[in-house]
Amino acid sequence: MLQLLDFNENPSLGVFCRANDNVAFIRKGLLKKITKKIGAVLDVKLVELSIVDATIIGSLLSFNSKGAVVTDFIDSGAVKIINDQGLDVCIIDDKLNAAGNNILVNDNGALVHPGFKDKSLKVIEKTLDVPVYQGTIGSLKTVGMAAVVTNKGLLCHPKVTDEEKRVLEKVFDVNVMIGTVNHGSPIIGSGLVANSNGAIIGNLTTGIEMGRIEEALGFLQ
């Protein structure tokens, strides 16, 4: 199921929300009719979250079904909220602490910003319980915003190279397609939140872009 949405007139959904197949963490303050649609489309439990009063939780949090990586300025209350969803949590002690921007992950693997320290890579791998690789997408190091991956498919920046695409297919064990969101934006992660059940998409996204998303993420019957 696909649904066009905006969050308080902002189509950059991926900045404010992140999901796996069981739970979606969303920024506080959204209208009830919006949160109801998110829960229905993604078929998950919805959990409101703020990280030190920040609403950009999609940029500060990355997770799969096993664990979550979060920014180092998170408070203990937010950590407990994430823990309560059955996720191991690691607080990243690295200058690259916007985990959602810098980590792309599903239940098969993770691709992370090439600037992460070795110590951080080990902690990320242990927490997410998947092999971790460093790389780029379309020459962008912020891989968490350059693509969206689920356990069924991956949609990424249209300037991805052939070699990067091969790496993505190996890391995530899904088919990889290119596309855009919100009427031509190549920063896929900013305008799309998806899991194996469905996707919410920034409401500036065109019908052609929607078709690409549907195919890439395995929602075509």
N, C-alpha and C positions, 0 to 999 in steps of 0.2 A: 504494500500500500504506500502511495506517495501523497504528500500533502504540502501545498504551498502555504507558507506562513510568514509573518513578521513578528518580531518581539517588540512591542511598543513602537511600531513603525520603523523598526530596524531589521533589514533582511539578512544581517550577518549572524545567522542563528548559531553557527559553529563557534563563535566567540563566547557565547553565553550558555552553551549546553554541550554535554557529551554523554554518550550512551554505549552500553554493551547490550547483550541479548536479554538481560534481566533487569537492569536499572538504568534510569537516565537521571543525571544530576543537572538541575536547571537553576538559573539565577533566580533570586527572589524578586517578587514584585510583578510577576506576569499575571495577566487577567486569567480568571478561572476557565473561561471558554477556550483560551489558548492552551493551558496546561492539560485540559481534558483531551484536546485534539492530539497533543504530543503523546500522552499515555496510550491513546487508542491506536494511533498509527504505528508507534514503535512496539506496542504490546508489552510494556514494561511498567514496573513500579517507578513513580516519579518522586524524587527527593530534592527539595529545595536546599541550596547550599550557597554560602558566601565564604570567601577566603579573605580574611582581614578586611571585611566590608567591600571587597571587590566583587563586581558582578561578572567579570570576564573569566568565569570558571573553565570555559572551554579552552582557553589559552593557558591556564595554569595547572590543568589536570589531564592526565592520560591514563587509561586503564583498559584492561581486557577482562576476562571472566575470573582471572586468578588474583590480580593485584592492581594497585594504583600507584602512580608516581606523581608527587605533588611538589609545588614550590616550597622553598624553605622558609617563607614567611607565613605559612599556614598556622592557625591556632589549634590548640588541642581539641576544642569543641568540634571543629570541622573534621579533624582526623577521626574522631570517634564516630561521627555521622557516616563517614566512608567505611570505616571498619565494621559498623553495624550492618552493612550490606554484604558482609561475607568476604570482603577484599582485604588482603594484606596491603599495608601502606608503607611506602618509603618516602621520606622527605629528602629531596635531592639537594645536596650541599655542593653546588656547582654554579659558576657564573651564568650558565645556561639553565636558569631555574624556571623558565616558562615551559613546563613539561608538555602541555598540550600543543604548543607551537613546534616543539623540537623532537617529539616522539610520535611515530606512527606505529600502531600495534593492532594485531588481532590475536587469536588463540594459537597461531602457528609460528609467529615471529614478530620481531620489531626492527624497524629502521629508525636510526636516531641521527641527530645533528653530528657532523664529523668532528666538532670541537669538544665533545664531552671528554672529561678526564677518564683514565682507565678505571679509577676507583668508582666513578659514577656508573660506568658500563657494567661492572660486576654487580652493583647493588640493583640496577634496573633489571638485569637478567634474572637475578634471584627472585625479585619481587613479582615480576610478570610471568616468570616460569616459562620463558621462551628464549630461543637463541636471539641475540642482539647483534645487529650489524650497523656500521656507520656508512652513510652515503648521502646522496643528493637526489632531488627530483627536478628536472628542468634546470639544473645547476643551482637550485635553491637549497640552502642548508636547513631551512625551517620546514622539514619534511612533514610535520604534523598539520601544516596548513596547505601544503602543496598537493595533498591527496586525502581521500577518505577510503578506508578499507574496512570491510566486514569479514566474516568467515565465508562469505559467498562471492565476493568480488571487490575490485578496486578501481576507482576513478581518479585520474591524476591530471596534473598540469599538462597542457597540450604541447609544451616544449620538452617533454621527457625524451631523453636520448634512447637509442636502441639498447645500449648497454645498461642504462638505468632501468629500463623496462624489464630486461632479463633478470636483473637483480631483484626487482620487486616481485616477479613471478616466483623466483626461488625462495625468497624470504617468507612470503605470505601464502604461497601455495594456492593462489587463486588467479583467475584471468584478470588481465590489466587492460583498461581502456582509457583513452584520453577524453577530456571534455571541459566544459566551463559551467559556471553558475551565475545567477543574477545578471543575465544579459551580457555575458562575455567576460566575466571575471575568471582568470585562470587559477585564482587562489581557492581551490575547491573546498578546503576545510573551513573557510570562513562562511560559506553559504549553504552547507549541507551537513546534516547529522543523520547517521544511518546505522542500522544494525541488520541482522538477518531477517527481521520481520517487516521492516519498512523504512521510510526516509521522510524527514521533514526538510523542506527546501525553501530557500529565500524566495519571497514572492515576486521578485523581479525576473526570475528564471523563465526562459521561453519554453514553448512547447517542444522545440527541437532539442533543447538542452535536457528537458525532462525525459524525453525518449532515450537519450544517451545514458542518463542516470539509471533509468529503469533497466536497460540492457546490461550495463556494466555491473550493477549490483545484484543481478540475478533475479529480478522481479518479473520478467516476462514469462508468461505461461507457455 
